[in-house]
Amino acid sequence: MRTQVPLIPLVALGLLALGGVAHAQTAYVCPALPASTGLTWEHKPAGNAEFCRAMRADGSEAFAVFVTDRAPFTPGRSNRAERAVIDGKEVTWFRSEIAGKPDVEAREALIELPDGRVAHVSLQARDREALAAALEQAGSMQFNGSRLSSN
C-alpha cells in the first residue's frame, strides 16, 4: 500500500524553497541602511558593476552608490570638502559641479571594499541643510564586509 503525502505541505515547502532562491539572487546587492533613514534602494545591474539609488519616500534620490572594479573618477585635492566615516572607514567627500546647476551642492566619495571593488558614492542637495542630511544618511551605510545587501 502506498502512503500518500499531503499535497499542501509539499507545495508550501516548494514555495519556501523558491522564495529562498529568489532572495539569494537579489540579496547582497546594495549596502545596508538602518530603517531609521526611511530610505529604500532602487537597484540596477550595470554589467560587472552595481548601481544603487537610495530613494526617499517622496521618490527623490538621497544619494547613489556605484560599485565597480575601478574608481570611476580621480579625486582632485583642491576639491576636498568634508571628512566622514562610512562603515568604519575614513572617507573624504569631494566637491563636484553639475553642469547648468551652479547652486546645487554636489559631493562624491570613493570607498575601497574588502573584496577589491570600489564604491563611488555621489549626492546632490539644494542647500547646506539638505547636504548635511544626505551626508548623514550616506554615512549610515554598511557594506557588510565584501558583500552588499538589498534593503
SVG drawing of the C-alpha trace seen along z (x, -y; Angstrom):
<svg xmlns="http://www.w3.org/2000/svg" viewBox="-3 -79 48 81">
<polyline fill="none" stroke="black" stroke-width="0.4" points="0.0,0.0 1.3,-3.4 1.5,-6.2 0.1,-9.4 1.9,-12.6 -0.5,-15.6 -0.1,-17.9 -0.4,-21.2 2.7,-20.9 4.7,-19.9 3.5,-22.9 4.3,-25.2 7.7,-23.7 8.3,-24.2 7.2,-27.8 9.5,-28.4 12.4,-26.9 11.7,-29.1 11.4,-32.1 14.8,-31.3 16.3,-31.1 14.7,-34.4 16.0,-36.0 19.5,-34.6 19.6,-36.0 18.7,-39.5 20.4,-39.6 23.8,-41.3 23.4,-44.0 23.2,-47.4 24.7,-48.5 22.6,-48.0 20.8,-51.1 19.2,-51.5 15.4,-51.5 15.5,-54.9 16.8,-56.6 13.4,-55.9 15.3,-55.2 14.8,-52.2 17.1,-51.0 16.5,-51.1 19.0,-48.7 20.1,-48.4 22.8,-46.0 25.4,-47.5 27.5,-44.7 30.0,-43.7 29.0,-46.7 26.0,-47.5 24.1,-50.8 22.1,-51.6 19.9,-54.7 18.8,-55.4 15.3,-56.7 13.2,-58.8 9.5,-58.1 8.6,-61.1 10.5,-59.4 13.5,-61.7 17.1,-60.4 19.1,-60.9 22.3,-59.6 23.7,-56.9 26.3,-54.2 28.1,-52.7 30.1,-49.6 32.7,-48.6 36.2,-47.2 37.8,-50.6 37.3,-54.0 35.1,-56.0 36.7,-59.3 40.0,-60.7 39.6,-62.9 41.1,-66.3 42.9,-67.5 41.6,-71.0 38.0,-69.7 38.3,-68.2 35.3,-69.1 34.0,-67.1 35.6,-64.2 33.4,-61.4 33.3,-57.8 31.3,-55.3 31.2,-51.7 34.2,-52.2 36.4,-53.7 37.6,-57.3 36.2,-58.9 36.9,-62.3 33.9,-63.9 34.9,-65.9 33.0,-68.9 31.6,-68.3 29.9,-70.5 26.7,-69.8 26.6,-71.5 23.8,-74.0 23.2,-73.8 25.7,-76.1 23.6,-76.3 23.4,-72.6 25.7,-71.2 27.2,-68.0 29.6,-65.6 31.3,-62.3 33.5,-59.9 35.3,-56.6 35.3,-53.7 37.6,-50.7 35.7,-47.5 37.3,-44.4 36.7,-42.4 38.9,-44.8 36.0,-46.7 35.3,-50.4 32.1,-52.1 31.6,-55.5 29.0,-57.5 27.5,-60.6 24.8,-63.0 23.2,-66.3 21.5,-68.8 19.6,-72.0 21.3,-73.7 23.7,-73.2 20.9,-71.8 19.9,-69.2 23.6,-68.4 24.1,-67.7 21.1,-65.4 22.3,-63.5 25.8,-63.2 24.5,-61.8 22.3,-59.3 25.1,-58.1 27.3,-57.8 25.0,-55.2 25.6,-52.7 27.2,-49.4 28.8,-47.3 28.9,-44.2 32.4,-43.0 32.9,-42.3 29.2,-41.5 26.5,-44.1 22.9,-43.6 19.5,-44.6 17.3,-46.7"/>
</svg>
